[in-house]
């Protein structure tokens, strides 16, 4: 259908439709055992995504990564974040699942940013090659929030992600302008590291409160996509525990097994002791929403609710 002027009407932003439908974003975080953040200038993002013009090294890299996932069952993440200085040599931040989140190691080399494939090979496939990189000091505390601002992939990420990124940087927090990592309709969306939490429908005011851990997690529960250290349904259980226990829950080392609707989550606390939770995660009525601001087609969006809940604590 076209307007009187002969042009197609502008589609609503998918993030606006998601908020209007009161979508609960839980269980939309990807499940990563490790991830690499490539520090790449924004123009390089498009070249990394240009599959048709990949070199044989770049094409072979992703084939090897697929083989690794199939062999181990452990997923990996890839983020592209713009460095503070444009044109800087290639740098990477490598995160590996550990404790209540991820352990971080930073490296820099004298290679140009277009050698991004080397960064992925050396962190995810051949870590022995990292001896050729220069280690870089890692911040002792605080969070890095990687905000999707990739407006050329989806307009919602440009509209809502850029102000959130600017708010973080303007307030002195560690915010990163980041390329597409999934979840357009949840814009502004961010990956928080080293906690491994993914957030949805952020605003400039909200992201600062989350970064500073102001208030109680219950205040932000409907903005949490999940903890990427756990499979999707376990993220529903983990959110409930975060609401019950408060921010200190994020220090717990959590592991989970999922069989159908049944989730068995075990945890160890930093001071000793721990426990386990047996819960069922039931389907709630689904929504039907567009996954993109550039396509009006609707897809099923699954929603969840907690069912049975049994918990047992283990003393130190």
BALOBA-1460 file (C-alpha; in Angstrom, 3 decimals):
// residues 316
<rec num="1" residu="x" x="0.000" y="0.000" z="0.000"/>
<rec num="2" residu="x" x="1.307" y="3.461" z="-0.891"/>
<rec num="3" residu="x" x="0.418" y="6.936" z="0.267"/>
<rec num="4" residu="x" x="-1.207" y="9.623" z="-1.871"/>
<rec num="5" residu="x" x="2.273" y="10.848" z="-2.800"/>
<rec num="6" residu="x" x="3.072" y="7.443" z="-4.309"/>
<rec num="7" residu="x" x="5.622" y="6.461" z="-1.651"/>
<rec num="8" residu="x" x="5.311" y="3.567" z="0.761"/>
<rec num="9" residu="x" x="4.296" y="4.627" z="4.279"/>
<rec num="10" residu="x" x="7.073" y="4.636" z="6.854"/>
<rec num="11" residu="x" x="7.014" y="1.513" z="9.025"/>
<rec num="12" residu="x" x="6.821" y="1.823" z="12.779"/>
<rec num="13" residu="x" x="10.046" y="1.097" z="14.612"/>
<rec num="14" residu="x" x="10.027" y="-2.498" z="15.803"/>
<rec num="15" residu="x" x="11.209" y="-1.388" z="19.257"/>
<rec num="16" residu="x" x="8.180" y="0.883" z="19.600"/>
<rec num="17" residu="x" x="5.854" y="-2.008" z="18.791"/>
<rec num="18" residu="x" x="7.641" y="-4.253" z="21.286"/>
<rec num="19" residu="x" x="7.263" y="-1.706" z="24.081"/>
<rec num="20" residu="x" x="3.627" y="-1.088" z="23.180"/>
<rec num="21" residu="x" x="2.957" y="-4.841" z="23.418"/>
<rec num="22" residu="x" x="4.666" y="-4.950" z="26.845"/>
<rec num="23" residu="x" x="7.057" y="-7.640" z="25.646"/>
<rec num="24" residu="x" x="9.018" y="-9.352" z="28.404"/>
<rec num="25" residu="x" x="12.533" y="-9.729" z="26.942"/>
<rec num="26" residu="x" x="13.735" y="-12.484" z="29.277"/>
<rec num="27" residu="x" x="15.364" y="-15.540" z="27.660"/>
<rec num="28" residu="x" x="16.511" y="-13.586" z="24.585"/>
<rec num="29" residu="x" x="20.177" y="-13.420" z="25.619"/>
<rec num="30" residu="x" x="22.466" y="-15.652" z="23.543"/>
<rec num="31" residu="x" x="24.332" y="-18.397" z="25.412"/>
<rec num="32" residu="x" x="28.088" y="-17.772" z="25.317"/>
<rec num="33" residu="x" x="30.945" y="-19.654" z="26.961"/>
<rec num="34" residu="x" x="33.377" y="-17.044" z="25.670"/>
<rec num="35" residu="x" x="33.316" y="-13.950" z="23.533"/>
<rec num="36" residu="x" x="35.663" y="-11.597" z="21.770"/>
<rec num="37" residu="x" x="35.192" y="-7.861" z="21.422"/>
<rec num="38" residu="x" x="36.965" y="-6.484" z="18.363"/>
<rec num="39" residu="x" x="37.773" y="-2.771" z="18.603"/>
<rec num="40" residu="x" x="36.905" y="-1.626" z="15.079"/>
<rec num="41" residu="x" x="36.051" y="1.778" z="13.623"/>
<rec num="42" residu="x" x="32.438" y="2.031" z="12.479"/>
<rec num="43" residu="x" x="33.299" y="1.832" z="8.710"/>
<rec num="44" residu="x" x="35.075" y="-1.472" z="9.349"/>
<rec num="45" residu="x" x="31.859" y="-2.961" z="10.749"/>
<rec num="46" residu="x" x="30.347" y="-3.016" z="7.260"/>
<rec num="47" residu="x" x="33.424" y="-4.708" z="5.806"/>
<rec num="48" residu="x" x="33.297" y="-7.432" z="8.450"/>
<rec num="49" residu="x" x="29.629" y="-8.043" z="7.606"/>
<rec num="50" residu="x" x="30.282" y="-8.069" z="3.832"/>
<rec num="51" residu="x" x="30.343" y="-11.842" z="3.436"/>
<rec num="52" residu="x" x="30.545" y="-11.685" z="-0.365"/>
<rec num="53" residu="x" x="33.947" y="-10.011" z="-0.189"/>
<rec num="54" residu="x" x="35.535" y="-12.036" z="2.593"/>
<rec num="55" residu="x" x="39.013" y="-13.394" z="1.985"/>
<rec num="56" residu="x" x="39.602" y="-17.128" z="2.100"/>
<rec num="57" residu="x" x="41.061" y="-16.688" z="5.596"/>
<rec num="58" residu="x" x="37.921" y="-14.911" z="6.797"/>
<rec num="59" residu="x" x="35.564" y="-17.454" z="5.239"/>
<rec num="60" residu="x" x="37.546" y="-20.363" z="6.629"/>
<rec num="61" residu="x" x="37.552" y="-18.800" z="10.086"/>
<rec num="62" residu="x" x="33.791" y="-18.973" z="10.474"/>
<rec num="63" residu="x" x="33.740" y="-22.528" z="9.204"/>
<rec num="64" residu="x" x="36.248" y="-23.464" z="11.908"/>
<rec num="65" residu="x" x="34.191" y="-21.665" z="14.539"/>
<rec num="66" residu="x" x="31.071" y="-23.580" z="13.482"/>
<rec num="67" residu="x" x="33.009" y="-26.822" z="13.819"/>
<rec num="68" residu="x" x="34.155" y="-25.805" z="17.304"/>
<rec num="69" residu="x" x="30.587" y="-25.095" z="18.422"/>
<rec num="70" residu="x" x="29.302" y="-28.384" z="17.004"/>
<rec num="71" residu="x" x="32.108" y="-30.337" z="18.683"/>
<rec num="72" residu="x" x="31.891" y="-28.701" z="22.112"/>
<rec num="73" residu="x" x="28.312" y="-27.445" z="22.256"/>
<rec num="74" residu="x" x="29.676" y="-24.172" z="23.644"/>
<rec num="75" residu="x" x="28.609" y="-20.990" z="21.904"/>
<rec num="76" residu="x" x="30.756" y="-17.920" z="21.389"/>
<rec num="77" residu="x" x="30.043" y="-14.226" z="21.024"/>
<rec num="78" residu="x" x="31.457" y="-11.595" z="18.697"/>
<rec num="79" residu="x" x="31.057" y="-7.881" z="19.324"/>
<rec num="80" residu="x" x="32.382" y="-4.982" z="17.253"/>
<rec num="81" residu="x" x="32.961" y="-1.828" z="19.295"/>
<rec num="82" residu="x" x="34.428" y="1.469" z="18.120"/>
<rec num="83" residu="x" x="37.760" y="2.295" z="19.830"/>
<rec num="84" residu="x" x="38.272" y="5.662" z="21.532"/>
<rec num="85" residu="x" x="40.826" y="6.665" z="18.871"/>
<rec num="86" residu="x" x="39.867" y="6.234" z="15.245"/>
<rec num="87" residu="x" x="42.424" y="4.389" z="13.154"/>
<rec num="88" residu="x" x="44.037" y="2.715" z="16.170"/>
<rec num="89" residu="x" x="45.756" y="-0.635" z="15.630"/>
<rec num="90" residu="x" x="43.703" y="-3.785" z="16.119"/>
<rec num="91" residu="x" x="42.847" y="-4.497" z="19.760"/>
<rec num="92" residu="x" x="40.725" y="-7.253" z="21.253"/>
<rec num="93" residu="x" x="39.033" y="-7.950" z="24.561"/>
<rec num="94" residu="x" x="38.586" y="-11.653" z="25.237"/>
<rec num="95" residu="x" x="36.109" y="-12.896" z="27.849"/>
<rec num="96" residu="x" x="35.880" y="-16.466" z="29.146"/>
<rec num="97" residu="x" x="33.136" y="-17.779" z="31.421"/>
<rec num="98" residu="x" x="34.363" y="-17.728" z="35.027"/>
<rec num="99" residu="x" x="32.735" y="-17.327" z="38.437"/>
<rec num="100" residu="x" x="29.686" y="-15.081" z="38.348"/>
<rec num="101" residu="x" x="30.388" y="-13.782" z="34.865"/>
<rec num="102" residu="x" x="33.409" y="-13.638" z="32.582"/>
<rec num="103" residu="x" x="37.161" y="-13.218" z="33.084"/>
<rec num="104" residu="x" x="38.656" y="-10.586" z="30.795"/>
<rec num="105" residu="x" x="42.003" y="-10.290" z="29.022"/>
<rec num="106" residu="x" x="42.919" y="-7.401" z="26.700"/>
<rec num="107" residu="x" x="45.458" y="-7.463" z="23.884"/>
<rec num="108" residu="x" x="46.732" y="-5.031" z="21.262"/>
<rec num="109" residu="x" x="48.883" y="-5.558" z="18.189"/>
<rec num="110" residu="x" x="50.384" y="-3.431" z="15.434"/>
<rec num="111" residu="x" x="48.099" y="-5.008" z="12.803"/>
<rec num="112" residu="x" x="45.522" y="-2.815" z="11.042"/>
<rec num="113" residu="x" x="41.861" y="-3.220" z="11.947"/>
<rec num="114" residu="x" x="41.116" y="-5.019" z="8.668"/>
<rec num="115" residu="x" x="43.114" y="-7.928" z="10.117"/>
<rec num="116" residu="x" x="40.136" y="-8.612" z="12.410"/>
<rec num="117" residu="x" x="40.172" y="-12.299" z="11.464"/>
<rec num="118" residu="x" x="43.496" y="-12.672" z="13.255"/>
<rec num="119" residu="x" x="41.879" y="-11.353" z="16.419"/>
<rec num="120" residu="x" x="39.189" y="-14.026" z="16.282"/>
<rec num="121" residu="x" x="41.541" y="-16.849" z="15.343"/>
<rec num="122" residu="x" x="43.986" y="-16.017" z="18.107"/>
<rec num="123" residu="x" x="41.411" y="-15.607" z="20.886"/>
<rec num="124" residu="x" x="38.843" y="-18.261" z="19.958"/>
<rec num="125" residu="x" x="40.776" y="-20.915" z="18.037"/>
<rec num="126" residu="x" x="44.544" y="-20.692" z="18.528"/>
<rec num="127" residu="x" x="45.158" y="-18.888" z="21.837"/>
<rec num="128" residu="x" x="48.818" y="-19.900" z="21.805"/>
<rec num="129" residu="x" x="49.277" y="-17.215" z="19.135"/>
<rec num="130" residu="x" x="48.391" y="-14.503" z="21.656"/>
<rec num="131" residu="x" x="52.039" y="-14.497" z="22.727"/>
<rec num="132" residu="x" x="52.612" y="-12.266" z="19.679"/>
<rec num="133" residu="x" x="50.160" y="-9.662" z="21.069"/>
<rec num="134" residu="x" x="50.853" y="-7.084" z="23.765"/>
<rec num="135" residu="x" x="48.709" y="-7.500" z="26.896"/>
<rec num="136" residu="x" x="46.794" y="-4.369" z="27.904"/>
<rec num="137" residu="x" x="45.786" y="-3.413" z="31.430"/>
<rec num="138" residu="x" x="42.228" y="-4.390" z="32.370"/>
<rec num="139" residu="x" x="40.094" y="-2.069" z="34.551"/>
<rec num="140" residu="x" x="40.037" y="-3.314" z="38.136"/>
<rec num="141" residu="x" x="36.312" y="-2.780" z="38.599"/>
<rec num="142" residu="x" x="33.182" y="-1.425" z="36.981"/>
<rec num="143" residu="x" x="31.177" y="-2.482" z="33.957"/>
<rec num="144" residu="x" x="31.545" y="-2.032" z="30.227"/>
<rec num="145" residu="x" x="28.203" y="-1.498" z="28.478"/>
<rec num="146" residu="x" x="28.229" y="-2.309" z="24.773"/>
<rec num="147" residu="x" x="25.248" y="-0.496" z="23.269"/>
<rec num="148" residu="x" x="24.026" y="-1.362" z="19.784"/>
<rec num="149" residu="x" x="24.007" y="1.854" z="17.752"/>
<rec num="150" residu="x" x="24.002" y="0.124" z="14.355"/>
<rec num="151" residu="x" x="21.348" y="2.227" z="12.657"/>
<rec num="152" residu="x" x="22.212" y="1.005" z="9.159"/>
<rec num="153" residu="x" x="21.127" y="-2.496" z="10.226"/>
<rec num="154" residu="x" x="17.963" y="-1.298" z="12.000"/>
<rec num="155" residu="x" x="16.724" y="2.249" z="12.485"/>
<rec num="156" residu="x" x="15.562" y="1.477" z="16.039"/>
<rec num="157" residu="x" x="19.149" y="0.847" z="17.132"/>
<rec num="158" residu="x" x="20.242" y="4.206" z="15.755"/>
<rec num="159" residu="x" x="17.258" y="6.078" z="17.188"/>
<rec num="160" residu="x" x="17.452" y="4.646" z="20.699"/>
<rec num="161" residu="x" x="20.977" y="3.260" z="21.007"/>
<rec num="162" residu="x" x="22.941" y="6.427" z="20.252"/>
<rec num="163" residu="x" x="21.406" y="8.534" z="23.089"/>
<rec num="164" residu="x" x="22.021" y="5.678" z="25.556"/>
<rec num="165" residu="x" x="25.661" y="5.401" z="24.480"/>
<rec num="166" residu="x" x="26.102" y="9.164" z="24.702"/>
<rec num="167" residu="x" x="24.587" y="9.231" z="28.195"/>
<rec num="168" residu="x" x="27.082" y="6.644" z="29.425"/>
<rec num="169" residu="x" x="30.116" y="8.399" z="27.998"/>
<rec num="170" residu="x" x="28.878" y="11.813" z="29.117"/>
<rec num="171" residu="x" x="28.488" y="10.546" z="32.688"/>
<rec num="172" residu="x" x="31.972" y="9.010" z="32.780"/>
<rec num="173" residu="x" x="30.799" y="5.393" z="32.534"/>
<rec num="174" residu="x" x="32.441" y="2.881" z="30.193"/>
<rec num="175" residu="x" x="30.070" y="2.862" z="27.254"/>
<rec num="176" residu="x" x="30.944" y="1.414" z="23.842"/>
<rec num="177" residu="x" x="29.346" y="2.177" z="20.491"/>
<rec num="178" residu="x" x="28.738" y="-1.340" z="19.232"/>
<rec num="179" residu="x" x="27.632" y="-3.066" z="16.037"/>
<rec num="180" residu="x" x="24.638" y="-5.351" z="15.609"/>
<rec num="181" residu="x" x="24.432" y="-8.337" z="17.987"/>
<rec num="182" residu="x" x="20.732" y="-9.216" z="17.650"/>
<rec num="183" residu="x" x="17.497" y="-7.991" z="19.172"/>
<rec num="184" residu="x" x="16.494" y="-4.940" z="17.090"/>
<rec num="185" residu="x" x="13.041" y="-4.817" z="18.612"/>
<rec num="186" residu="x" x="14.604" y="-4.546" z="22.081"/>
<rec num="187" residu="x" x="16.479" y="-1.312" z="21.303"/>
<rec num="188" residu="x" x="18.148" y="0.270" z="23.001"/>
<rec num="189" residu="x" x="19.861" y="-2.990" z="23.868"/>
<rec num="190" residu="x" x="23.235" y="-3.524" z="25.514"/>
<rec num="191" residu="x" x="25.656" y="-6.260" z="26.536"/>
<rec num="192" residu="x" x="27.082" y="-5.629" z="29.992"/>
<rec num="193" residu="x" x="30.457" y="-7.161" z="30.770"/>
<rec num="194" residu="x" x="31.954" y="-8.805" z="32.740"/>
<rec num="195" residu="x" x="28.553" y="-9.677" z="34.293"/>
<rec num="196" residu="x" x="27.253" y="-11.134" z="31.013"/>
<rec num="197" residu="x" x="23.838" y="-9.480" z="31.404"/>
<rec num="198" residu="x" x="21.960" y="-8.277" z="28.336"/>
<rec num="199" residu="x" x="19.515" y="-5.394" z="28.671"/>
<rec num="200" residu="x" x="16.506" y="-4.247" z="26.649"/>
<rec num="201" residu="x" x="14.516" y="-1.064" z="26.047"/>
<rec num="202" residu="x" x="17.063" y="1.126" z="27.768"/>
<rec num="203" residu="x" x="16.800" y="4.904" z="28.080"/>
<rec num="204" residu="x" x="19.595" y="7.347" z="28.936"/>
<rec num="205" residu="x" x="18.287" y="7.691" z="32.481"/>
<rec num="206" residu="x" x="17.739" y="3.975" z="32.994"/>
<rec num="207" residu="x" x="21.148" y="2.837" z="31.747"/>
<rec num="208" residu="x" x="22.960" y="5.073" z="34.220"/>
<rec num="209" residu="x" x="20.970" y="3.633" z="37.122"/>
<rec num="210" residu="x" x="21.770" y="0.106" z="35.976"/>
<rec num="211" residu="x" x="25.465" y="0.876" z="35.454"/>
<rec num="212" residu="x" x="25.672" y="2.293" z="38.983"/>
<rec num="213" residu="x" x="23.497" y="-0.449" z="40.521"/>
<rec num="214" residu="x" x="21.086" y="2.099" z="41.889"/>
<rec num="215" residu="x" x="17.853" y="0.783" z="43.351"/>
<rec num="216" residu="x" x="16.865" y="-2.882" z="43.429"/>
<rec num="217" residu="x" x="17.083" y="-5.386" z="40.534"/>
<rec num="218" residu="x" x="13.302" y="-5.749" z="40.687"/>
<rec num="219" residu="x" x="13.106" y="-2.200" z="39.322"/>
<rec num="220" residu="x" x="14.766" y="-3.366" z="36.101"/>
<rec num="221" residu="x" x="13.531" y="-6.956" z="35.787"/>
<rec num="222" residu="x" x="11.386" y="-6.245" z="32.731"/>
<rec num="223" residu="x" x="14.442" y="-4.793" z="30.977"/>
<rec num="224" residu="x" x="16.624" y="-7.873" z="31.478"/>
<rec num="225" residu="x" x="17.142" y="-10.106" z="28.446"/>
<rec num="226" residu="x" x="19.091" y="-12.625" z="30.527"/>
<rec num="227" residu="x" x="22.504" y="-13.821" z="31.623"/>
<rec num="228" residu="x" x="24.526" y="-15.079" z="28.668"/>
<rec num="229" residu="x" x="26.319" y="-17.643" z="30.815"/>
<rec num="230" residu="x" x="23.146" y="-19.761" z="30.942"/>
<rec num="231" residu="x" x="20.782" y="-21.330" z="28.369"/>
<rec num="232" residu="x" x="17.571" y="-19.477" z="27.584"/>
<rec num="233" residu="x" x="15.076" y="-21.084" z="29.979"/>
<rec num="234" residu="x" x="17.599" y="-20.999" z="32.815"/>
<rec num="235" residu="x" x="17.772" y="-17.229" z="32.304"/>
<rec num="236" residu="x" x="14.165" y="-17.026" z="33.516"/>
<rec num="237" residu="x" x="15.097" y="-18.788" z="36.769"/>
<rec num="238" residu="x" x="18.254" y="-16.717" z="37.153"/>
<rec num="239" residu="x" x="16.281" y="-13.470" z="36.864"/>
<rec num="240" residu="x" x="13.936" y="-14.580" z="39.625"/>
<rec num="241" residu="x" x="16.906" y="-15.301" z="41.868"/>
<rec num="242" residu="x" x="18.395" y="-11.888" z="41.077"/>
<rec num="243" residu="x" x="15.119" y="-10.264" z="42.117"/>
<rec num="244" residu="x" x="14.964" y="-12.329" z="45.313"/>
<rec num="245" residu="x" x="18.623" y="-11.964" z="46.318"/>
<rec num="246" residu="x" x="19.569" y="-8.517" z="45.030"/>
<rec num="247" residu="x" x="22.649" y="-7.368" z="43.131"/>
<rec num="248" residu="x" x="24.978" y="-9.624" z="45.146"/>
<rec num="249" residu="x" x="23.446" y="-12.587" z="43.288"/>
<rec num="250" residu="x" x="25.592" y="-11.637" z="40.279"/>
<rec num="251" residu="x" x="28.694" y="-12.714" z="42.209"/>
<rec num="252" residu="x" x="27.420" y="-16.304" z="42.448"/>
<rec num="253" residu="x" x="28.844" y="-18.911" z="40.085"/>
<rec num="254" residu="x" x="25.730" y="-20.283" z="38.357"/>
<rec num="255" residu="x" x="25.394" y="-23.394" z="36.216"/>
<rec num="256" residu="x" x="22.235" y="-24.952" z="34.817"/>
<rec num="257" residu="x" x="20.829" y="-27.948" z="32.989"/>
<rec num="258" residu="x" x="17.619" y="-27.678" z="30.999"/>
<rec num="259" residu="x" x="15.432" y="-30.623" z="29.997"/>
<rec num="260" residu="x" x="12.206" y="-29.591" z="28.334"/>
<rec num="261" residu="x" x="10.510" y="-27.185" z="30.719"/>
<rec num="262" residu="x" x="12.589" y="-28.366" z="33.708"/>
<rec num="263" residu="x" x="15.532" y="-26.258" z="34.866"/>
<rec num="264" residu="x" x="18.062" y="-27.384" z="37.453"/>
<rec num="265" residu="x" x="20.253" y="-24.452" z="38.492"/>
<rec num="266" residu="x" x="23.160" y="-24.859" z="40.894"/>
<rec num="267" residu="x" x="25.162" y="-22.037" z="42.429"/>
<rec num="268" residu="x" x="28.229" y="-21.422" z="44.556"/>
<rec num="269" residu="x" x="28.611" y="-18.242" z="46.600"/>
<rec num="270" residu="x" x="31.925" y="-16.351" z="46.852"/>
<rec num="271" residu="x" x="32.034" y="-16.689" z="50.647"/>
<rec num="272" residu="x" x="31.338" y="-20.424" z="50.572"/>
<rec num="273" residu="x" x="28.187" y="-22.463" z="50.432"/>
<rec num="274" residu="x" x="25.651" y="-22.463" z="47.670"/>
<rec num="275" residu="x" x="22.559" y="-24.342" z="46.688"/>
<rec num="276" residu="x" x="20.330" y="-25.537" z="43.898"/>
<rec num="277" residu="x" x="16.960" y="-24.729" z="42.437"/>
<rec num="278" residu="x" x="14.558" y="-27.000" z="40.565"/>
<rec num="279" residu="x" x="12.003" y="-25.003" z="38.601"/>
<rec num="280" residu="x" x="9.724" y="-25.327" z="35.620"/>
<rec num="281" residu="x" x="9.474" y="-22.590" z="33.021"/>
<rec num="282" residu="x" x="6.110" y="-22.567" z="31.274"/>
<rec num="283" residu="x" x="5.096" y="-20.847" z="28.060"/>
<rec num="284" residu="x" x="3.009" y="-17.714" z="28.474"/>
<rec num="285" residu="x" x="0.813" y="-16.335" z="25.678"/>
<rec num="286" residu="x" x="3.011" y="-15.478" z="22.718"/>
<rec num="287" residu="x" x="3.187" y="-12.128" z="20.994"/>
<rec num="288" residu="x" x="3.422" y="-11.532" z="17.260"/>
<rec num="289" residu="x" x="5.780" y="-8.709" z="16.379"/>
<rec num="290" residu="x" x="8.077" y="-7.614" z="13.561"/>
<rec num="291" residu="x" x="11.710" y="-8.430" z="14.122"/>
<rec num="292" residu="x" x="12.893" y="-5.464" z="12.097"/>
<rec num="293" residu="x" x="11.937" y="-1.845" z="11.477"/>
<rec num="294" residu="x" x="12.360" y="-2.468" z="7.750"/>
<rec num="295" residu="x" x="9.972" y="-5.407" z="7.372"/>
<rec num="296" residu="x" x="6.355" y="-5.424" z="8.536"/>
<rec num="297" residu="x" x="6.190" y="-9.225" z="8.639"/>
<rec num="298" residu="x" x="5.206" y="-10.640" z="12.020"/>
<rec num="299" residu="x" x="6.946" y="-13.475" z="13.867"/>
<rec num="300" residu="x" x="6.035" y="-15.335" z="17.023"/>
<rec num="301" residu="x" x="7.749" y="-13.949" z="20.117"/>
<rec num="302" residu="x" x="7.753" y="-16.463" z="22.941"/>
<rec num="303" residu="x" x="6.964" y="-15.351" z="26.470"/>
<rec num="304" residu="x" x="7.541" y="-17.307" z="29.669"/>
<rec num="305" residu="x" x="6.331" y="-17.684" z="33.238"/>
<rec num="306" residu="x" x="7.645" y="-19.618" z="36.210"/>
<rec num="307" residu="x" x="5.847" y="-22.762" z="37.361"/>
<rec num="308" residu="x" x="6.972" y="-25.043" z="40.179"/>
<rec num="309" residu="x" x="9.873" y="-23.907" z="42.351"/>
<rec num="310" residu="x" x="11.966" y="-25.889" z="44.841"/>
<rec num="311" residu="x" x="15.153" y="-24.609" z="46.400"/>
<rec num="312" residu="x" x="17.773" y="-26.151" z="48.652"/>
<rec num="313" residu="x" x="20.633" y="-24.241" z="50.261"/>
<rec num="314" residu="x" x="23.996" y="-25.818" z="51.083"/>
<rec num="315" residu="x" x="25.899" y="-24.399" z="54.032"/>
<rec num="316" residu="x" x="29.667" y="-23.767" z="53.790"/>
